[in-house]
Structures are given as C-alpha cells and as structure tokens.
Amino acid sequence: MEEYFDTFTIDGKPMGVKPKSFCHSAKPNIYHKPVWIWIYNDAGQILVQKRSANKKNFPGFLICHLPVMSTQVKTLLTHV
C-alpha cells in the first residue's frame, strides 16, 4: 500500500495530498514534511534508525516521513 503525503510549495503553501511515488519522482516541484526523531538513552547515546544505503533518495540518512493529516508527535509515537 502506497504512502500519501500532505504536499507544499517551496514557500510552505499547501498543495494537497500526493502519493509517495509522485513526491519522489524526478523534479516534482513539491515538498512534504520529514520528521527527525532524536532518542537518547540513559548513557547519553543517540538511538536512531538509519535509512538503507539502497534507497533512491537520501540513502544512509536518518529520516522518516510525516503521513497525511499527521503531526510530528503522532509520527514519533508510531515509529518508536
């Protein structure tokens, strides 16, 4: 099942919902919000999930997507 994202112009104006395949196509000229989550353990170490080196966009980066009609907090709770 394909993911869908709320999309925006470069200036942050809403453009509606688009599928991930469209958002990640060559030069779609739209943007969606990513989420960066930093979780520390008691030793002060950062615990993260790294993107696969085989990903088309941003391989090896530490990032996840913000689903349609979601918030950063809701996304955090579903990825932890």
C-alpha positions, 0 to 999 in steps of 0.5 A: 500500500502506497504512502500519501503525503500532505504536499507544499510549495517551496514557500510552505503553501499547501498543495494537497495530498500526493502519493509517495511515488509522485513526491519522489519522482524526478523534479516534482516541484513539491515538498512534504514534511520529514520528521527527525526523531532524536532518542537518547538513552540513559548513557547519553547515546543517540538511538536512531534508525538509519535509512538503507544505503539502497534507497533512491533518495537520501540513502544512509540518512536518518529520516522518516516521513510525516503521513497525511493529516499527521503531526510530528508527535503522532509520527514519533509515537508510531515509529518508536 
